[in-house]
Amino acid sequence: MRNEEMLLIPGPTPVVDSIYDALAQETRSHTDARFAAIFREALERTKEMLKTDGEVFVVSGSGTLAMEMAIINTVAPGEKILVISQGYFGDRFIKLGQAFGVLVDVVQSEWGKQVDPIEVEKQLAGTQYKAVTITHADTSTGVAADLEVLVPIIKQHGALVILDGVCATAAMEEDMSKEYGEANAKIDVILTGSQKAIGVPPGLAIVAFNQTALAAREKLGQVPGYYTDIYNWIPIMHDPQKYFATPPVNLVYAYNEGMRLVLEEGMEKRYKRHTAYGKAVRAALAVYGMKALAEETAAAATLSCILYPEGLDDVGFRAALAQKGLIVAGALAHLAGKAFRIGHMGNTTEEMLERAIVLIGETMNEQGFSVDISKAVDVFKGIATAQAF
């Protein structure tokens, strides 16, 4: 990779040379048949990745725009949604729903823990909801949602399942053809962005609707959006030479290459690799006295929120790492200054993560902590190599 730094934050994530090369291709007209062919291929690859028989939408925007598209095209003002929140980005659905007149209830976990499915069941039993939102991997906490448990509970109560896959898609299983635990217990909407486990620069909002979600959109009639109304985008997704709004041509080139790489590796292999890397990073950092916020049984495969040992200064620690060429992220909300977040997803390699373990150990030693770097590296390699393949 020609990146000058190791960008191990929860997104954007490292970009490989072939994606940079695709991004740098000649900018063509958005109605050019050559561009349309690339866009069409990218859309088909997205459908293959998510295994959907519905519609996929790839538009200029962020993951937050994708969240908005998911809500306004399934839930009308005055209808109710239940937000299952396991951190900061689960909470974002609250304000988003409220902005469009949607009534919002929340089942919220303690940061670092999964939501109690009994509480979800209790809430669904007492109120009729149009949809339930789940953040598959919350970027603030590193907690993963248990879809095998949550999806069937939600479908038993007749609600749509809207899955926020921004920090999970292409790294953690998201299969729209799969029945989770019982017949017809499927994910109805998946939303994500280009810049995390897909490994493409930021700028694309990606949303997939199954047939049930599309039927919900049809029943709504008019929706409180224009750019975010999927009915304005369906003709473009079917024929990219048509025009609604100018797509980010070069980002689509890059995205198509990113999707090629994802499918070339294979979804099962990617899931296994990401799971192994996450476990290996957390176990190695534990050698340094650093504890992951999430218990291992609830930890996301894509990123980890790591609590500092007593006395380690957040700002100084991350600044020292940055000087060595390793970029990690600070923690959010009440964890700011108490933890850092490290991404281990997308195009990130085993060699990069091993190097990160070394640099973190060196920095801790420089700041007065005595840690065993060789042991941490051995722990990392033992898990990463044994479990990834």
N, C-alpha and C positions, 0 to 999 in steps of 0.2 A: 504494500500500500504506500502511496506517496503522501500520506498524512504526516505532518510534522509533530503532532502530539497524539497521545493515546487518549481519546475522548471516551472515558468510561463513566459517563453520566447516564441517567435513565432516558436519554434521548435529547438531541440527535445522537446517533451512534456512528461508529466508524464506517466510512464509505470506501469501497474497493475501487481499484483502478478502472475496471471495465464499466462500472457505473459512472465514474467521472468521465470516461471517454464517451459514453452514450449521451451524457448531459451536454458535452461540448460539441455535439454534431451540429450541422448547419440548421439554423432556425428556418422552418418552412411555414408556409401558410397553414393555418389551422383547418382549412378546407382542402388542402392538398391530398390527393389520393395516397401518396406515399406516407404521409403522416397518419392518415386515417387507418391505413393497414397496420401500423405499429400500435395505434390506440386500440384497435379492435383486438389485436393479439393480447395486449395487456389486460383487457377486460375479460377475455376468455380464460386467461391464466388466473385472474382473480377468482372467477367462478370455480375453477378447478381447485384452487387452494382451499376455498371455503365450502366446497361441495354443495353449492346451492342450485336449485332449479328455478330460482326467482330472478331478480334483477340486481345488478351491481352498478354502483355509481362511483366514478373517480372524477373528482372536481377540484378546482383550485381552492385551497382552504386548509385549516388546521383540524386537529382532532375535535376541537370544540365545535367547529362548524358541523362536523359529522354527528356529534351529539344532538345538535339542534335539528338537523335533518331527520334523525331517528325519531325525535319526539313529535315535531309538528306534523309529520306524515302518518302518525298512528294515533295520536291522542288529541281530542278537540278541547278547546277552552271549556272549563267547567267539569271535565272528566277527571278521574283520579288516577294517579300513579303512586306506586310504592317504590321508594328508593332504598336499595340495600347498600349501605355504605360501610366500607372498611377503611376509610381514610379521606383525605382532602379531596380527591377527585371523584369519589362517590358523592360527596357533599355538593359538588358542582351541579349535579342534576337537580338539586333543590331550587337553586336560583334560576336555573334554566327553565324549569317547568313553570315557576312562578312568573317569569317574564312573559309567558304566553297564556296566562290565565288558567293553567293546569293546576289542579289541587294536588298537593304533595304531602304524603306521609313518609316517615323514615323509620327504618329499623337500622340502628347504628351499633357498630361494635366498638369495643375499646381498641384504641390504636395498637396494632401488633397482633390482634386476634381476629379470627373469623366471626362473622355474624352467627348467632345461635339459630339454627334452623327451626327450633321450637318457637322462637319469637316470630319468625317469618310466617310459620304456619298459623300461629295465633292471630296475627294481623290480617292475613288473607281470609281467615275464617270469619272475621268480624266485619269486613268491608269489601265491597265489590270494586276491584281495580281494573282499569283498561289495560294497563301494562305495568311491568315490574322491571326496574333497571338493575343490572349487576355490573360492577367493575371487576373484570376478570383478574387483573393484577393492578392493585392500586400503587401508583407511582410514588406516593408519599410514604407508604409503610412497608412495601414489599410483601404484602399479604395477598395470597391468591384465593379466589372464591372457589368453593367446591361445587362445580356445575352438576356433578352426579347426584348431589343431594338437593340443590336448590331448584334446578329446572323442573323435575317432576312435581315438586310441591307447588310451584307456580302454575303449571299447566293443569293440575288437578282443580284449580280454582278459576280456570278459564281466562287467565290474563296472558297478554303477549309477553314474551321474554325478549328484552332489549339488552344486548351484551356489549359493554364498552371493552373493546379489545385493543385499545390504543397501545398499551404496554404488554400485549400478549400475542396478538395475531402474528402468525408465522413462527412462533416459538412454543406456544402452549396450545393444546388441541382445541380447535374451534371448528366443529363439523356440523353444518346445517342439515345434513341428511341423517344424522345420528338420532336415535331415540334414547333419551337419557332415563334409564331405569324402567320405563313403561311405554306402551304404545302411544305414538304421537306427541311424546314429550320432547319437543324440539326447540331449538333457538330460532326465533322469528326474525330478529334484526341483529346484525353485527356491524359495529362501527370501529374505524381505526384511522391511523395516520401513516404516512410514508416513512417517518423518520426514526422508528424504533427498531423492532425486530425484523422489519422488512429491509432496513439498512440503506434507505434512499434519503437524500436530503429532504428537509422539511418543505411542506408546501402543498401536499395533496391530502384531501379528505376522502376517505373510502367508506362506503356504506353498502351493505347487502341486505335485501329484503326477500324473505321467502314468500310463497303464495298466500299464506295466511296474513302476513303483514301487508301485502299488496291489496288484499281484499279489504283490510281495515282502512287503507288509504282511499279506496274507492268509495267507501261509505261516508267518508268525511266531507266529500264535496270540496268546497273551497277551504284552503288552509291559510294561516297567518304568515305566509312567507311567499317570496317570489323566486329569488335565487335558490332558496332551499326547498322549493316545491319539486318533488321528484317527477311530477308530471311534466315539468318543463325540461327535464333531463332525459327522460326515457327515449324520446326520438333521437337524441344525440348518442346515447349509449347503443342504440340499435344501428345507427348510421353516423359515424363520427364526421362525415363530410357535411352534415347539416350544422346549422348554427343556432345557438342560444346565447352563450357567452364564451368569450375567447379562452380556450384551455391553455395551461402553461406547457407549451409545446415541448420544450427541452426537458422539463420534469417528467413528462409522459415518456419520452425516450428513456430516461434514467429509470423510471418505475418499471417499464417493460423489461429492462435488463435485470433489475432487482428481482422481479417475479420469475424470470428465467432461472436465476441462480437459486431461488427458493425451491422451485419445483425440481430442478436438476439434483439438488441435494436429497430431496424426498422428505415428505412431511414427517414420517415416523422417525427418520434419522435426525431431523432438526429437533423434534420434541425431546428425544433422548439426549442429544448433545446439550441442549439448553438446561435440562434438568441436572445433568452431571456437572456442568460448569457452575451452576448456582450452588449446588451442594459443596463442591470443591472450594469455591471462594469462601463460603461461610465457615467451613471447617478450618481452612488455613488461617483465616483472621482470628478464629477462636484461640489459636495457638498464641496469638499476641495479646490475649485478654480482651478481645473485642467480641461483643455478643450481638447477634442479629436480633432486631426488634421482634421479628416474627419467629414463632416456633417452627422447627423444621417441617413439621407435618402441614403447616399452613403457608410455607414460604413460596413465593413466586420463583419461577425458573429464570426470569428475565432481569431482575434487579434485587438488591438487598439494601435494607436500611440498617446500618451498623452503629451500635451505641459505643461511644468512647469510654475507655477506662478513665477512672477518676484522675483529673489533673491534666489531661491532654487538651490543649487549646485548639478549638475548631478552626479559627481563622488562620492561625499560624501553621497548623498541620496541612490544611488544603493549599495554602500558599507555597509551602515548601515542596509539596508534591507537584504543583504546577511548574515550579522552577525546574523540576526533573523531567517535565514533559508528560506528566500524568494528571489528567483532569478528572476529579470526582465532584459530586454535587453536595451542597449543604442539605440539611434536613429542613422540613417545613413546619410551620405553625409552632406548637409548644415544644417541638423537638429541635428547633433551631439552636445551634450551638452545642447540642448534646449528642449529635449523631451525624454521620455522613451517608450518602447514598452512592452505591456503585452499580453500574450497569454491566451485565455479562450476557449480551444478546446480539442478535443480528450477525454482522460480519466479524464480530470479535472472535479472536482465535485463542487457542490454549496458550500459545506462546505469549500473547499480549497479557493475558491474565496472570500467568506465572511471573512475568516481569513486573506487573502491578503489585503482586504479593511481595516481591523483593524490595521494590521502592517504598512501599508502605512500611516494611520492617526497618529499612535503613533510616527513614525519616523518624520513626519512633525512637530508634537508638540515638539519633542526633538530638532528639528533644528530651533525653534523660530517661527513657524507658529501655530496659534491657530485655530484648526479645530474641528468640531463636529463629533466625531466618531460614536456616537449612531445614529445620524440622517443619516449618510452615510450608516450605516448597515441597518437601516430601509428601506431606499430607495432601496438598493440592494435587500433585501429579498422581498420587495413588488413586484418588477418587476420579479425577478428570479423565485419565487414560483408561481406567478400568470400566467406567460406567458409560462413557460417551459412545463407545463402539462395540 
